[in-house]
């Protein structure tokens, strides 16, 4: 990916929190964002009551992200009542949903093949300019929603984060990240944010040690980059 290396560590998003204890893990590890999934087909799907119970325990310094798949305007309005900071949208971009959004929107592109990036980019630029401006970050993710699959990094190195869909927006690297590969992902793509879920779980549950290990790896890679 083109673009100057910043030398600053990417921010960290821990996604798919499911229980109150997860909030403490995220707080203690020093993450920057916490993701809450609202998608009935996901094993991490939360009810409003479950989400609000966890959200109460999240540190005020951590931004809370509502993760959705092809949301409608009604769902967006409900989530905004819950005091989220960001709405993340996977799937189909609905003009009604984006119009309803009063919070910053992250647009997630799930890649099953290299050509899909170009197709999703085209869909983005078909949105009215006013709606494009609501999208403050682009999440490049693997196939599926929260499946822990990594997209083909080598085939996406041509993405120019200084132009096109990325211009003026944060780049979020997601999909199959874990402590063993996040440093490589940072070196290849220089993301603003790294986003992990399955990579800090065991048996579908968040593990405190894995979350801390992931955040530590991100910090260590940032320190090494400063010395290069």
C-alpha positions in Angstrom: 0.0 0.0 0.0 1.3 3.4 -1.0 1.6 6.2 1.5 4.2 7.4 4.0 4.8 5.4 7.1 3.5 7.4 10.0 5.8 5.9 12.7 2.9 6.0 15.2 1.2 2.9 16.5 -2.1 2.1 14.9 -5.1 2.3 17.3 -6.6 -1.0 18.4 -10.2 -2.1 18.1 -11.4 -5.2 20.0 -14.6 -6.3 18.4 -17.3 -8.7 19.4 -17.6 -8.1 23.1 -20.2 -10.5 24.6 -20.1 -10.2 28.3 -19.3 -7.6 31.0 -15.9 -9.2 31.8 -14.8 -8.4 28.2 -15.1 -4.7 29.0 -12.6 -5.0 31.7 -10.2 -6.9 29.5 -10.4 -4.2 26.9 -10.0 -1.4 29.5 -6.9 -3.1 31.1 -5.2 -3.8 27.7 -5.4 -0.2 26.6 -7.5 -0.7 23.5 -8.9 2.4 21.7 -12.2 1.0 20.4 -14.7 -1.6 21.5 -17.0 -3.2 19.0 -20.5 -4.5 19.7 -22.2 -6.7 17.1 -25.9 -6.3 16.1 -26.5 -9.0 13.5 -28.8 -11.9 14.2 -26.7 -14.4 12.2 -23.6 -13.7 14.2 -22.6 -15.8 17.3 -21.6 -12.4 18.8 -25.0 -10.8 18.3 -26.2 -8.8 21.3 -29.6 -7.6 22.5 -29.9 -4.0 23.5 -30.0 -4.9 27.1 -26.8 -7.1 26.8 -24.9 -4.4 25.0 -25.9 -1.6 27.5 -24.8 -3.8 30.4 -21.3 -4.1 28.8 -21.1 -0.5 27.7 -21.6 0.7 31.2 -18.3 -0.9 32.1 -16.3 0.5 29.2 -13.8 3.2 30.1 -14.9 6.7 28.9 -11.6 7.0 26.9 -12.6 4.0 24.7 -14.9 4.7 21.7 -17.8 2.3 21.3 -18.6 1.0 17.8 -21.9 -0.5 16.8 -21.3 -3.1 14.1 -24.1 -3.8 11.7 -24.8 -5.6 8.5 -27.1 -4.0 5.9 -28.8 -1.9 8.5 -32.0 0.0 7.9 -32.8 3.5 9.2 -34.8 2.2 12.2 -31.8 0.1 13.5 -29.5 3.1 13.1 -31.9 5.3 15.1 -32.1 2.7 17.9 -28.3 2.3 18.1 -27.9 6.1 18.3 -30.1 6.1 21.4 -27.6 3.8 23.0 -24.8 6.4 23.1 -22.4 4.7 20.6 -19.7 6.8 19.1 -19.5 5.2 15.7 -21.7 3.1 13.4 -19.9 0.4 11.4 -21.8 -0.8 8.3 -21.1 -4.1 6.5 -23.1 -5.4 3.5 -25.4 -3.2 1.5 -25.1 0.5 2.0 -28.6 1.9 2.4 -29.0 5.6 1.6 -31.8 5.7 4.2 -29.5 4.2 6.8 -26.7 6.6 6.1 -29.1 9.5 6.0 -30.4 8.5 9.5 -26.8 8.3 10.8 -25.9 11.2 13.0 -22.7 9.6 14.1 -19.5 8.9 12.1 -19.9 5.9 9.9 -17.2 3.2 9.1 -17.9 1.4 5.8 -16.6 -2.2 5.9 -15.6 -3.9 2.7 -15.6 -7.7 3.1 -13.3 -9.2 0.4 -13.7 -12.7 -1.0 -11.6 -11.9 -4.1 -9.5 -9.0 -5.3 -12.1 -7.8 -7.8 -14.6 -7.2 -5.0 -12.7 -4.2 -3.7 -13.2 -2.4 -7.0 -16.9 -3.3 -7.0 -17.5 -2.1 -3.5 -15.6 1.1 -4.2 -17.8 1.8 -7.2 -20.9 1.3 -4.9 -19.4 3.9 -2.5 -18.9 6.5 -5.2 -22.5 6.1 -6.3 -23.7 7.5 -3.0 -24.6 11.2 -2.9 -21.6 13.4 -1.8 -23.3 14.4 1.4 -23.6 10.7 2.4 -20.0 9.9 1.4 -18.9 12.7 3.8 -20.5 10.9 6.7 -18.1 7.9 6.2 -15.0 8.6 8.2 -13.2 5.3 7.9 -12.9 2.3 5.6 -12.6 -1.2 7.1 -11.0 -3.7 4.8 -12.0 -7.1 6.1 -11.9 -10.8 5.1 -14.8 -12.7 3.6 -17.9 -13.1 5.8 -18.9 -11.1 8.8 -16.7 -11.8 11.8 -15.5 -15.1 10.5 -11.8 -14.5 11.3 -10.8 -14.9 7.6 -7.9 -13.0 6.3 -8.1 -11.5 2.8 -5.2 -12.0 0.4 -2.8 -9.4 1.6 -0.4 -9.7 -1.4 -3.2 -9.1 -3.9 -4.4 -5.9 -2.2 -1.0 -4.2 -1.8 -2.0 -1.9 -4.7 -4.6 -0.1 -2.6 -3.6 3.6 -2.3 -4.7 4.9 1.1 -4.0 8.5 0.0 -6.5 8.4 -2.8 -9.9 7.1 -4.0 -12.2 5.7 -1.3 -9.5 6.2 1.4 -8.8 9.9 0.8 -9.3 11.8 4.0 -10.5 8.7 5.8 -9.0 6.3 8.3 -7.9 2.9 7.1 -8.9 0.0 9.3 -7.2 -3.4 8.8 -9.4 -6.3 9.8 -9.9 -10.0 9.0 -8.0 -12.8 10.5 -5.6 -10.7 12.6 -3.9 -12.2 15.7 -0.8 -11.6 17.7 1.2 -13.7 15.3 0.5 -11.7 12.2 -0.5 -8.2 13.2 3.0 -6.8 13.0 3.3 -8.0 9.4 -0.1 -6.4 8.6 1.1 -3.1 10.0 4.3 -3.2 8.0 2.4 -4.0 4.8 -0.5 -1.6 5.0 0.4 1.1 7.6 -3.2 1.1 8.9 -4.6 3.8 11.2 -6.5 1.1 13.2 -6.2 -2.7 13.5 -9.4 -4.6 14.3 -9.5 -8.0 15.9 -12.2 -10.4 17.2 -11.6 -14.1 16.6 -7.9 -13.6 17.0 -8.3 -12.9 20.7 -10.8 -15.7 21.5 -10.7 -19.3 22.6 -13.8 -21.4 22.2 -15.7 -18.3 21.0 -14.9 -16.4 24.2 -12.7 -13.4 24.6 -9.4 -14.2 26.5 -7.8 -11.5 28.6 -4.3 -12.8 27.9 -4.8 -12.9 24.1 -6.2 -9.3 24.1 -3.2 -8.1 26.1 -0.8 -10.0 23.9 -2.3 -8.5 20.7 -2.1 -4.9 22.0 1.5 -5.5 23.2 2.4 -6.8 19.7 1.0 -3.6 18.1 2.9 -1.4 20.5 6.1 -3.3 20.0 5.9 -3.1 16.2 5.4 0.7 16.5 8.5 1.0 18.7 10.5 -1.0 16.2 9.3 1.2 13.4 10.5 4.3 15.2 14.0 2.9 15.4 14.2 1.9 11.7 
